[in-house]
Amino acid sequence: EFGKQLGSIIIMIDLVIGYTAIQSMAIWARANDMILHLHRAG
């Protein structure tokens, strides 16, 4: 929601949050016309 309020179109999340959280955020991103970028620094 914070990124959307700022006017951003891309939201980056870290893969370590887990499968369930990623799926929930993906559903939210699609519903809000946002791009979800999955990131994992090595």
N, C-alpha and C positions, 0 to 999 in steps of 0.2 A: 504494500500500500504506500509506503514511503517513497519508493521509486516512482510510482505512478503519480503521486502528488507533485514530485519534482519535474515531471514531464518526460522522464526517461522512457525509452521504448525497449531497452534491454535490461534484464535483471540477471545478475550472476550469482550462482550458488555453488557451494563446495559439495562434492560428492559424498563426503563423510557424514552428511546429515542423515543418510539412510534412504532406502527405497520408498518407504511410505511417505516420508516428507517430500521427496522429489516428485512423486506422483501427485500429491496434493497441490504442490506449487505449480506443476505442469498444467493441471486442470484450471487453476486460478489464472495462470498466464494466458491460456487460450481464451478464457472467458473475458479477459480484460485487454485483448489484442496486444499482448506483450510478448517479447522474445525471451525465452529462458535459456541462459547459457550455463552449462554444467562445467565446472572447473575443478581441477585437482592438481595442485602444485606438488611436484615430485620431491 
